[in-house]
Amino acid sequence: MNILLTGGAGFIGRAVAMKLLKDGHQLVILDDLSNGQEENIKEFRTELTEFIIGDIKNETLLEEIFNKYDFDICYHLGASINVQDSIDDPRTTFNNDTIGTFYIMEQCRTHQVKVVFMSTCMVYDRCIDENGITEAHPTKPASPYAGAKIAAENMVLSYFYAYGLPTVVVRPFNTYGPFQKTGGEGGVVAIFIHKKLKGEYLSIYGEGTQTRDLLYVDDCADFVVQAGYSDKVSGEILNAGLGQDVSINELAKMIVQDDSRIKHIKHIHPQSEIQKLLCNYEKAKKLLQWEPKVSLEKGISKTEEWIKETYQWK
Ligand SMILES: NC(=O)c1ccc[n+]([C@@H]2O[C@H](COP(=O)([O-])OP(=O)(O)OC[C@H]3O[C@@H](n4cnc5c(N)ncnc54)[C@H](O)[C@@H]3O)[C@@H](O)[C@H]2O)c1
């Protein structure tokens, strides 16, 4: 198939691109490199049909790209992803995540291209059920990031209902693994491992009792790719996670194995924290035969290996 992947130079986009190429598709990546890096696609750049550095908010560019290629599917991952940034500067997140998605949808409507929209578990209200969060669980726009994604999800689904365009909304839970950034803008696993290796304290916001369901990046990419291949999921919302949550305190201990290396600091956005996130992925299992394959222990060790190899430790 001819496939467009937005955000393909980012952390998850990179893994999605590798799977799509492995499956033999013609792949175009569009990324403005606002958070992605050319380094991320170095391994497979020559296999791409085209790598376009550009913004999804540039409608003229989108028109050119969609006119040039006869796409079968658009995997739309390009977005502003940071909760804190969205609180500090909601305009950027809204413009990229909601308006940008609308521009993508308009092209997909005109050119009849199937859409896989990458949402997030951060749209959910806290988990109160031991069976975890199903797709029927209430949403809560606790941050502008969540609000912008919920708005975009609704637009994406409206194109299914109003125009019959095949669209699917995927909501992966917090994803981690190689190629995730290790600074403040990265994910908790990468940040903690990096701090451990540098001999620094692991800082936990608030009490550390908040939990996350952590999904290894290859499992996440498998899920996203499968959602695009299936005819059974049009108009659907689908979760993916490990189906097991861990508190941030437990996670820090798993990574550093030493309580004296962990400190608790004042939460910078307690009002936007989601206290418990536990994924129920039964729907994805039933419709896509998808299940996570990488345990948290294995995933952490693979991530640590990558960080060790990638950064210079002197
Ligand atoms: N990391 C997670 O835990 C997680 C979990 C669930 C969902 N998601 C979603 O998955 C997607 C990828 O996230 P990620 O963690 O790989 O983050 P990332 O920042 O590494 O990837 C996003 C990519 O989109 C690009 N981008 C941003 N704005 C753009 C624009 N206007 N035009 C073109 N490209 C643009 C960035 O340069 C980056 O390469 C996002 O939609 C995110 O919301 C992430």
The ligand as an ORCA input file, in Angstrom:
! r2SCAN-3c Opt
* xyz 0 1
  N       4.776      8.638     24.201
  C       3.656      8.172     24.711
  O       3.641      7.655     25.826
  C       2.365      8.249     23.924
  C       1.272      7.490     24.387
  C       0.081      7.534     23.674
  C      -0.024      8.301     22.539
  N       1.038      9.031     22.115
  C       0.889      9.792     20.869
  O       1.726      9.178     19.914
  C       2.192     10.136     18.963
  C       3.703     10.094     18.898
  O       4.223     10.420     20.162
  P       5.763     10.247     20.557
  O       5.828      9.875     21.985
  O       6.438      9.428     19.549
  O       6.234     11.761     20.480
  P       7.277     12.502     19.517
  O       7.275     13.929     19.895
  O       8.566     11.767     19.537
  O       6.581     12.308     18.099
  C       5.721     13.290     17.538
  C       6.316     13.706     16.224
  O       5.427     14.627     15.585
  C       6.203     15.673     15.037
  N       5.329     16.851     14.938
  C       4.846     17.623     15.954
  N       4.105     18.626     15.474
  C       4.109     18.495     14.113
  C       3.538     19.250     13.057
  N       2.807     20.348     13.309
  N       3.751     18.863     11.781
  C       4.506     17.750     11.516
  N       5.081     16.994     12.485
  C       4.877     17.365     13.776
  C       7.386     15.864     15.975
  O       8.508     16.469     15.365
  C       7.670     14.410     16.380
  O       8.607     13.811     15.513
  C       1.602     11.461     19.407
  O       0.413     11.687     18.674
  C       1.280     11.243     20.871
  O       0.248     12.082     21.296
  C       2.234      9.022     22.781
*
